[in-house]
Amino acid sequence: MAELKRILADAVEPALCLLPGQMDSDRARLMLLAIGLQESRFQHRRQIGGPARGFWQFERDGGVQGVLRHPATSRLAMTVCSRRGVAPAPDAVYRRLEYDDVLAAAFARLLLWTDPQPLPALGDVAAAWQYYLRTWRPGKPHRHTWGAMYAAALEAVQA
């Protein structure tokens, strides 16, 4: 729990401050924590045996490019990049995600923003899983770990 509170304070909340107010909610915090836990356990900044970077495991030609080019997020991504001192280019962002947790959290929130559906209600594990699958499109999804990750994230957000 303490680790998740630190992630909230040091990465998620500063990232949400870089974005419009309507992007900040407990639902967003919950999804960011649950997905970060699912993707990296907040332990791995480089994908084990793969190309993804950052706690939310973005690939250069996947999530990074998607956020930079999507009509709903491209302008916001440019602003985030400017405020984090990184060029708004796939290579530059991809390299920085590995050690800039605020940038990584902001890009993760922006990726969630590309889904036209509202974020799932707190406690709706199944809807959150579907939202994660749609937005992250994991190559090897592990449904058997999602429930525990989601529960830990929910506890941290509600504490």
N, CA, C and O of each residue as an XYZ file, in Angstrom:
636
protein
N       0.821     -1.198      0.000
C       0.000      0.000      0.000
C       0.861      1.257      0.000
O       0.572      2.204     -0.730
N       1.908      1.274      0.805
C       2.780      2.451      0.863
C       3.401      2.737     -0.497
O       3.536      3.895     -0.893
N       3.778      1.683     -1.209
C       4.360      1.857     -2.540
C       3.345      2.499     -3.488
O       3.705      3.383     -4.265
N       2.113      2.078     -3.436
C       1.100      2.658     -4.310
C       0.800      4.107     -3.942
O       0.554      4.929     -4.825
N       0.818      4.425     -2.663
C       0.632      5.815     -2.233
C       1.780      6.684     -2.756
O       1.574      7.836     -3.138
N       2.993      6.115     -2.767
C       4.143      6.853     -3.298
C       3.996      7.071     -4.797
O       4.293      8.158     -5.294
N       3.547      6.066     -5.517
C       3.325      6.194     -6.959
C       2.263      7.265     -7.225
O       2.415      8.089     -8.127
N       1.197      7.246     -6.441
C       0.167      8.281     -6.581
C       0.761      9.668     -6.364
O       0.551     10.573     -7.172
N       1.497      9.830     -5.277
C       2.036     11.149     -4.924
C       3.147     11.616     -5.855
O       3.211     12.796     -6.198
N       4.011     10.714     -6.263
C       5.193     11.110     -7.032
C       5.022     11.063     -8.541
O       5.765     11.728     -9.263
N       4.062     10.295     -9.032
C       3.916     10.150    -10.486
C       2.517     10.522    -10.963
O       2.364     11.390    -11.822
N       1.498      9.872    -10.414
C       0.142     10.043    -10.937
C      -0.397     11.451    -10.688
O      -0.869     12.100    -11.621
N      -0.334     11.923     -9.469
C      -0.901     13.244     -9.177
C      -0.168     14.362     -9.918
O      -0.833     15.245    -10.460
N       1.172     14.373     -9.969
C       1.838     15.406    -10.782
C       1.480     15.299    -12.269
O       1.372     16.317    -12.953
N       1.297     14.081    -12.767
C       0.905     13.907    -14.171
C      -0.483     14.486    -14.409
O      -0.704     15.179    -15.402
N      -1.409     14.209    -13.514
C      -2.766     14.721    -13.672
C      -2.798     16.245    -13.616
O      -3.673     16.868    -14.218
N      -1.857     16.846    -12.903
C      -1.768     18.313    -12.848
C      -1.347     18.915    -14.192
O      -1.584     20.097    -14.442
N      -0.733     18.121    -15.044
C      -0.329     18.588    -16.372
C      -1.476     18.541    -17.377
O      -1.350     19.047    -18.492
N      -2.579     17.943    -16.987
C      -3.690     17.670    -17.902
C      -4.931     18.457    -17.489
O      -5.001     18.950    -16.363
N      -5.906     18.580    -18.379
C      -7.143     19.282    -18.017
C      -7.831     18.642    -16.817
O      -7.754     17.430    -16.616
N      -8.494     19.457    -16.037
C      -9.127     19.005    -14.805
C     -10.087     17.843    -14.968
O     -10.203     17.012    -14.067
N     -10.787     17.763    -16.109
C     -11.755     16.679    -16.288
C     -11.076     15.322    -16.430
O     -11.756     14.297    -16.413
N      -9.773     15.290    -16.568
C      -9.049     14.016    -16.653
C      -8.671     13.477    -15.276
O      -8.207     12.343    -15.158
N      -8.866     14.272    -14.252
C      -8.481     13.897    -12.893
C      -9.704     13.387    -12.137
O     -10.667     14.121    -11.918
N      -9.648     12.128    -11.745
C     -10.743     11.542    -10.966
C     -10.217     10.306    -10.252
O      -9.150      9.788    -10.582
N     -10.974      9.846     -9.279
C     -10.607      8.596     -8.616
C     -10.648      7.434     -9.603
O      -9.856      6.498     -9.496
N     -11.564      7.491    -10.558
C     -11.622      6.435    -11.583
C     -10.322      6.402    -12.390
O      -9.796      5.329    -12.687
N      -9.815      7.574    -12.738
C      -8.557      7.635    -13.488
C      -7.399      7.130    -12.637
O      -6.569      6.353    -13.109
N      -7.344      7.570    -11.383
C      -6.276      7.113    -10.491
C      -6.299      5.591    -10.345
O      -5.260      4.932    -10.387
N      -7.500      5.050    -10.173
C      -7.650      3.609    -10.020
C      -7.156      2.867    -11.261
O      -6.396      1.905    -11.149
N      -7.580      3.307    -12.426
C      -7.148      2.632    -13.655
C      -5.635      2.753    -13.837
O      -4.985      1.790    -14.245
N      -5.077      3.904    -13.546
C      -3.629      4.070    -13.699
C      -2.862      3.146    -12.755
O      -1.877      2.526    -13.156
N      -3.307      3.056    -11.514
C      -2.628      2.153    -10.573
C      -2.821      0.690    -10.963
O      -1.865     -0.085    -10.948
N      -4.038      0.310    -11.308
C      -4.304     -1.095    -11.661
C      -3.499     -1.498    -12.899
O      -2.914     -2.580    -12.927
N      -3.465     -0.651    -13.904
C      -2.731     -0.976    -15.121
C      -1.233     -0.992    -14.870
O      -0.529     -1.862    -15.383
N      -0.742     -0.047    -14.092
C       0.684     -0.056    -13.750
C       1.074     -1.320    -13.004
O       2.122     -1.908    -13.270
N       0.232     -1.732    -12.076
C       0.489     -2.988    -11.360
C       0.462     -4.175    -12.326
O       1.334     -5.042    -12.284
N      -0.531     -4.200    -13.176
C      -0.671     -5.310    -14.117
C       0.520     -5.371    -15.074
O       1.032     -6.453    -15.365
N       0.955     -4.221    -15.556
C       2.009     -4.168    -16.564
C       3.414     -4.361    -15.993
O       4.231     -5.055    -16.596
N       3.704     -3.762    -14.848
C       5.095     -3.758    -14.365
C       5.252     -4.047    -12.878
O       6.369     -4.173    -12.377
N       4.129     -4.149    -12.177
C       4.139     -4.267    -10.712
C       4.828     -3.058    -10.069
O       5.172     -3.094     -8.888
N       5.027     -1.994    -10.845
C       5.789     -0.823    -10.422
C       7.187     -1.226     -9.971
O       7.744     -0.655     -9.034
N       7.743     -2.228    -10.660
C       9.092     -2.708    -10.399
C       9.962     -2.677    -11.643
O      11.180     -2.526    -11.544
N       9.358     -2.817    -12.804
C      10.126     -2.975    -14.039
C       9.892     -1.792    -14.976
O       8.789     -1.598    -15.489
N      10.930     -1.017    -15.186
C      10.832      0.129    -16.091
C      11.134     -0.278    -17.531
O      10.861      0.477    -18.464
N      11.691     -1.460    -17.709
C      11.911     -2.050    -19.031
C      11.194     -3.384    -19.045
O      11.304     -4.176    -18.109
N      10.467     -3.619    -20.104
C       9.748     -4.884    -20.223
C      10.736     -6.042    -20.239
O      11.739     -6.001    -20.951
N      10.453     -7.056    -19.463
C      11.312     -8.240    -19.431
C      11.151     -8.960    -20.769
O      10.068     -9.442    -21.098
N      12.224     -9.026    -21.521
C      12.192     -9.701    -22.805
C      11.411     -8.979    -23.892
O      11.026     -9.594    -24.886
N      11.173     -7.686    -23.719
C      10.403     -6.952    -24.723
C      10.838     -5.504    -24.834
O      11.745     -5.066    -24.126
N      10.193     -4.763    -25.720
C      10.624     -3.395    -26.006
C       9.970     -2.303    -25.161
O      10.407     -1.154    -25.221
N       8.941     -2.619    -24.377
C       8.171     -1.580    -23.693
C       8.981     -0.906    -22.587
O       9.875     -1.502    -21.987
N       8.633      0.364    -22.338
C       9.348      1.179    -21.350
C       8.388      1.842    -20.376
O       7.223      2.080    -20.694
N       8.898      2.136    -19.183
C       8.136      2.828    -18.158
C       7.242      1.870    -17.388
O       7.001      0.739    -17.809
N       6.758      2.350    -16.250
C       5.901      1.519    -15.413
C       4.629      1.075    -16.128
O       4.066      0.031    -15.798
N       4.168      1.865    -17.112
C       2.951      1.506    -17.831
C       3.257      0.777    -19.139
O       2.349      0.486    -19.918
N       4.538      0.483    -19.380
C       4.993     -0.392    -20.468
C       4.501      0.044    -21.851
O       3.727     -0.657    -22.502
N       4.968      1.211    -22.278
C       4.647      1.742    -23.599
C       5.694      1.321    -24.615
O       6.891      1.325    -24.331
N       5.229      0.963    -25.794
C       6.120      0.704    -26.921
C       6.161      1.956    -27.795
O       5.180      2.694    -27.890
N       7.296      2.180    -28.423
C       7.479      3.375    -29.254
C       6.438      3.448    -30.365
O       5.806      4.485    -30.566
N       6.263      2.343    -31.086
C       5.361      2.337    -32.230
C       3.921      1.992    -31.851
O       3.056      1.888    -32.722
N       3.666      1.817    -30.569
C       2.321      1.515    -30.094
C       1.748      2.703    -29.344
O       1.303      3.680    -29.947
N       1.765      2.610    -28.017
C       1.165      3.642    -27.182
C       1.766      5.020    -27.346
O       1.039      6.013    -27.363
N       3.094      5.101    -27.467
C       3.726      6.418    -27.598
C       3.222      7.113    -28.857
O       2.717      8.234    -28.799
N       3.362      6.439    -29.991
C       2.906      7.034    -31.245
C       1.401      7.276    -31.234
O       0.920      8.285    -31.750
N       0.669      6.346    -30.645
C      -0.780      6.500    -30.579
C      -1.198      7.760    -29.848
O      -2.049      8.505    -30.335
N      -0.617      8.008    -28.692
C      -0.948      9.200    -27.910
C      -0.510     10.463    -28.647
O      -1.237     11.456    -28.660
N       0.668     10.432    -29.257
C       1.160     11.611    -29.974
C       0.324     11.943    -31.205
O       0.274     13.102    -31.617
N      -0.330     10.955    -31.798
C      -1.056     11.174    -33.052
C      -2.576     11.182    -32.925
O      -3.260     11.680    -33.819
N      -3.110     10.651    -31.853
C      -4.565     10.546    -31.730
C      -5.191     11.948    -31.666
O      -4.686     12.816    -30.953
N      -6.279     12.173    -32.401
C      -6.909     13.499    -32.401
C      -7.329     13.991    -31.009
O      -7.323     15.194    -30.751
N      -7.687     13.076    -30.125
C      -8.135     13.474    -28.784
C      -6.982     13.808    -27.851
O      -7.192     14.431    -26.810
N      -5.761     13.401    -28.206
C      -4.646     13.566    -27.267
C      -3.411     14.265    -27.831
O      -2.539     14.665    -27.060
N      -3.310     14.421    -29.119
C      -2.056     14.935    -29.697
C      -1.685     16.306    -29.150
O      -0.531     16.523    -28.783
N      -2.630     17.233    -29.087
C      -2.332     18.574    -28.567
C      -1.929     18.511    -27.091
O      -0.984     19.175    -26.664
N      -2.648     17.716    -26.335
C      -2.326     17.569    -24.915
C      -0.960     16.923    -24.723
O      -0.206     17.314    -23.831
N      -0.640     15.940    -25.551
C       0.665     15.288    -25.471
C       1.787     16.286    -25.748
O       2.834     16.235    -25.103
N       1.578     17.185    -26.697
C       2.578     18.216    -26.996
C       2.823     19.095    -25.773
O       3.965     19.430    -25.457
N       1.746     19.462    -25.090
C       1.866     20.292    -23.892
C       2.610     19.544    -22.791
O       3.497     20.104    -22.147
N       2.251     18.288    -22.577
C       2.928     17.472    -21.556
C       4.413     17.372    -21.876
O       5.256     17.548    -20.996
N       4.733     17.090    -23.128
C       6.146     16.967    -23.528
C       6.893     18.267    -23.268
O       8.008     18.251    -22.745
N       6.294     19.371    -23.625
C       6.926     20.667    -23.398
C       7.188     20.899    -21.911
O       8.270     21.344    -21.529
N       6.210     20.600    -21.087
C       6.354     20.826    -19.635
C       7.338     19.856    -18.997
O       7.894     20.156    -17.940
N       7.568     18.695    -19.618
C       8.534     17.725    -19.093
C       9.894     17.851    -19.777
O      10.821     17.107    -19.457
N      10.017     18.790    -20.717
C      11.296     19.044    -21.361
C      11.756     17.943    -22.302
O      12.949     17.649    -22.381
N      10.820     17.336    -23.013
C      11.150     16.269    -23.953
C      10.516     16.605    -25.303
O       9.392     17.104    -25.359
N      11.231     16.334    -26.371
C      10.681     16.575    -27.702
C       9.449     15.701    -27.925
O       9.443     14.534    -27.532
N       8.414     16.245    -28.545
C       7.195     15.461    -28.783
C       7.360     14.546    -29.994
O       6.620     14.645    -30.972
N       8.325     13.672    -29.910
C       8.636     12.734    -30.988
C       8.710     11.333    -30.389
O       9.173     11.168    -29.260
N       8.257     10.318    -31.136
C       8.219      8.963    -30.575
C       9.524      8.487    -29.957
O       9.507      7.924    -28.862
N      10.642      8.692    -30.617
C      11.922      8.219    -30.066
C      12.262      8.907    -28.757
O      12.673      8.252    -27.799
N      12.096     10.216    -28.707
C      12.443     10.978    -27.508
C      11.552     10.600    -26.328
O      12.039     10.382    -25.219
N      10.257     10.524    -26.569
C       9.324     10.164    -25.488
C       9.607      8.744    -25.008
O       9.681      8.489    -23.806
N       9.763      7.832    -25.946
C      10.022      6.427    -25.616
C      11.247      6.291    -24.702
O      11.206      5.574    -23.702
N      12.321      6.974    -25.051
C      13.541      6.894    -24.218
C      13.296      7.480    -22.833
O      13.784      6.933    -21.844
N      12.558      8.571    -22.739
C      12.344      9.259    -21.467
C      11.398      8.499    -20.543
O      11.509      8.614    -19.322
N      10.475      7.730    -21.101
C       9.501      7.018    -20.267
C      10.152      6.103    -19.246
O       9.583      5.844    -18.186
N      11.319      5.623    -19.554
C      11.978      4.667    -18.674
C      12.336      5.266    -17.317
O      12.397      4.548    -16.319
N      12.570      6.554    -17.275
C      12.971      7.142    -15.988
C      12.157      8.367    -15.582
O      12.393      8.919    -14.507
N      11.225      8.801    -16.390
C      10.368      9.939    -16.045
C       8.961      9.418    -15.757
O       8.132      9.293    -16.659
N       8.713      9.119    -14.491
C       7.439      8.516    -14.100
C       6.253      9.460    -14.294
O       5.137      9.005    -14.546
N       6.483     10.756    -14.181
C       5.395     11.717    -14.400
C       4.997     11.705    -15.876
O       3.809     11.676    -16.196
N       5.971     11.726    -16.763
C       5.683     11.639    -18.197
C       4.963     10.329    -18.510
O       3.990     10.312    -19.264
N       5.443      9.244    -17.931
C       4.835      7.931    -18.175
C       3.383      7.905    -17.700
O       2.509      7.390    -18.398
N       3.126      8.455    -16.521
C       1.750      8.483    -16.004
C       0.862      9.379    -16.862
O      -0.299      9.047    -17.103
N       1.388     10.499    -17.320
C       0.602     11.394    -18.171
C       0.254     10.704    -19.487
O      -0.883     10.796    -19.950
N       1.215     10.019    -20.089
C       0.929      9.310    -21.335
C      -0.056      8.165    -21.095
O      -0.889      7.874    -21.954
N       0.032      7.519    -19.941
C      -0.927      6.465    -19.621
C      -2.336      7.049    -19.496
O      -3.300      6.461    -19.986
N      -2.453      8.200    -18.843
C      -3.782      8.833    -18.719
C      -4.299      9.256    -20.089
O      -5.487      9.124    -20.384
N      -3.400      9.763    -20.918
C      -3.816     10.160    -22.261
C      -4.271      8.955    -23.081
O      -5.225      9.052    -23.853
N      -3.595      7.828    -22.917
C      -4.024      6.630    -23.640
C      -5.424      6.213    -23.195
O      -6.244      5.821    -24.026
N      -5.701      6.292    -21.917
C      -7.060      6.001    -21.443
C      -8.069      6.973    -22.065
O      -9.200      6.591    -22.367
N      -7.660      8.208    -22.249
C      -8.541      9.250    -22.790
C      -8.944      8.964    -24.239
O      -9.966      9.467    -24.705
N      -8.153      8.165    -24.951
C      -8.481      7.864    -26.347
C      -9.694      6.945    -26.475
O     -10.282      6.854    -27.552
N     -10.073      6.274    -25.411
C     -11.251      5.401    -25.457
C     -12.499      6.269    -25.290
O     -12.586      7.028    -24.325
N     -13.454      6.175    -26.197
C     -14.641      7.034    -26.104
C     -15.579      6.676    -24.947
O     -16.453      7.468    -24.595
N     -15.407      5.509    -24.364
C     -16.268      5.103    -23.251
C     -15.795      5.770    -21.955
O     -14.601      6.018    -21.788
N     -16.720      6.059    -21.041
C     -16.294      6.610    -19.744
C     -15.507      5.568    -18.960
O     -15.694      4.365    -19.140
N     -14.637      6.041    -18.102
C     -13.889      5.120    -17.240
C     -14.870      4.320    -16.386
O     -15.905      4.842    -15.972
N     -14.546      3.054    -16.121
C     -15.447      2.218    -15.320
C     -15.633      2.756    -13.898
O     -14.760      3.421    -13.341
N     -16.778      2.449    -13.343
C     -17.072      2.827    -11.961
C     -16.105      2.122    -11.017
O     -15.622      1.026    -11.302
N     -15.836      2.767     -9.896
C     -14.993      2.148     -8.877
C     -15.605      0.826     -8.462
O     -16.797      0.755     -8.161
N     -14.798     -0.220     -8.443
C     -15.261     -1.528     -8.029
C     -15.735     -2.427     -9.161
O     -15.973     -3.614     -8.939
N     -15.878     -1.889    -10.370
C     -16.336     -2.696    -11.505
C     -15.126     -3.354    -12.170
O     -14.613     -2.873    -13.180
N     -14.690     -4.452    -11.585
C     -13.479     -5.147    -12.012
C     -13.572     -5.610    -13.466
O     -12.622     -5.456    -14.234
N     -14.707     -6.170    -13.835
C     -14.868     -6.705    -15.194
C     -14.821     -5.599    -16.241
O     -14.170     -5.754    -17.273
N     -15.499     -4.491    -15.990
C     -15.482     -3.371    -16.943
C     -14.087     -2.770    -17.034
O     -13.648     -2.374    -18.113
N     -13.393     -2.703    -15.908
C     -12.028     -2.174    -15.907
C     -11.104     -3.073    -16.727
O     -10.242     -2.582    -17.456
N     -11.282     -4.386    -16.607
C     -10.490     -5.330    -17.395
C     -10.728     -5.099    -18.884
O      -9.773     -5.068    -19.661
N     -11.965     -4.938    -19.289
C     -12.288     -4.702    -20.700
C     -11.707     -3.377    -21.191
O     -11.228     -3.286    -22.321
N     -11.748     -2.373    -20.359
C     -11.180     -1.062    -20.698
C      -9.674     -1.194    -20.905
O      -9.120     -0.668    -21.870
N      -9.030     -1.893    -19.998
C      -7.589     -2.155    -20.117
C      -7.274     -2.890    -21.416
O      -6.349     -2.510    -22.134
N      -8.028     -3.928    -21.720
C      -7.781     -4.681    -22.952
C      -7.932     -3.803    -24.191
O      -7.138     -3.904    -25.126
N      -8.951     -2.942    -24.200
C      -9.174     -2.074    -25.363
C      -8.074     -1.046    -25.534
O      -7.642     -0.775    -26.655
N      -7.621     -0.477    -24.442
C      -6.672      0.625    -24.556
C      -5.218      0.155    -24.626
O      -4.438      0.710    -25.400
N      -4.845     -0.830    -23.856
C      -3.447     -1.302    -23.846
C      -3.179     -2.380    -24.894
O      -2.058     -2.518    -25.382
N      -4.207     -3.135    -25.230
C      -4.076     -4.244    -26.180
C      -2.852     -5.111    -25.858
O      -1.964     -5.277    -26.694
N      -2.815     -5.661    -24.641
C      -1.658     -6.473    -24.253
C      -1.532     -7.729    -25.119
O      -2.527     -8.368    -25.463
N      -0.295     -8.062    -25.457
C      -0.057     -9.238    -26.289
C      -0.407    -10.537    -25.591
O      -0.929    -11.466    -26.207
N      -0.116    -10.596    -24.307
C      -0.404    -11.799    -23.520
C      -1.123    -11.388    -22.237
O      -0.510    -11.346    -21.170
N      -2.414    -11.085    -22.335
C      -3.128    -10.628    -21.135
C      -3.234    -11.722    -20.078
O      -3.432    -12.895    -20.396
N      -3.102    -11.325    -18.836
C      -3.145    -12.263    -17.708
C      -4.343    -11.922    -16.824
O      -4.204    -11.228    -15.817
N      -5.504    -12.409    -17.206
C      -6.731    -12.117    -16.457
C      -6.639    -12.618    -15.017
O      -7.221    -12.021    -14.111
N      -5.910    -13.711    -14.805
C      -5.842    -14.303    -13.466
C      -5.151    -13.387    -12.450
O      -5.332    -13.585    -11.249
N      -4.371    -12.399    -12.883
C      -3.719    -11.482    -11.944
C      -4.481    -10.169    -11.786
O      -4.240     -9.428    -10.834
N      -5.387     -9.878    -12.699
C      -6.067     -8.584    -12.709
C      -6.847     -8.318    -11.423
O      -6.759     -7.220    -10.875
N      -7.587     -9.269    -10.943
C      -8.423     -9.046     -9.762
C      -7.629     -8.554     -8.564
O      -8.042     -7.609     -7.891
N      -6.500     -9.181     -8.295
C      -5.673     -8.776     -7.154
C      -5.044     -7.403     -7.381
O      -4.962     -6.593     -6.457
N      -4.603     -7.147     -8.603
C      -3.997     -5.842     -8.908
C      -5.041     -4.736     -8.772
O      -4.776     -3.676     -8.205
N      -6.205     -4.999     -9.293
C      -7.292     -4.029     -9.224
C      -7.682     -3.766     -7.758
O      -7.879     -2.617     -7.362
N      -7.788     -4.813     -6.980
C      -8.159     -4.662     -5.564
C      -7.133     -3.828     -4.804
O      -7.503     -2.977     -3.995
N      -5.872     -4.060     -5.052
C      -4.808     -3.281     -4.377
C      -4.897     -1.818     -4.796
O      -4.754     -0.923     -3.963
N      -5.133     -1.569     -6.085
C      -5.240     -0.199     -6.577
C      -6.463      0.492     -5.967
O      -6.382      1.651     -5.562
N      -7.584     -0.211     -5.902
C      -8.798      0.342     -5.318
C      -8.583      0.714     -3.861
O      -9.007      1.780     -3.415
N      -7.933     -0.156     -3.134
C      -7.651      0.122     -1.718
C      -6.799      1.374     -1.574
O      -7.055      2.197     -0.695
N      -5.793      1.530     -2.419
C      -4.906      2.701     -2.356
C      -5.667      3.982     -2.683
O      -5.447      5.010     -2.042
N      -6.542      3.934     -3.651
C      -7.296      5.128     -4.050
C      -8.304      5.506     -2.975
O      -8.542      6.691     -2.742
N      -8.891      4.529     -2.325
C      -9.915      4.807     -1.324
C      -9.358      5.069      0.075
O     -10.097      5.480      0.969
N      -8.071      4.836      0.264
C      -7.460      5.008      1.609
C      -7.364      6.475      1.977
O      -6.883      6.810      3.059
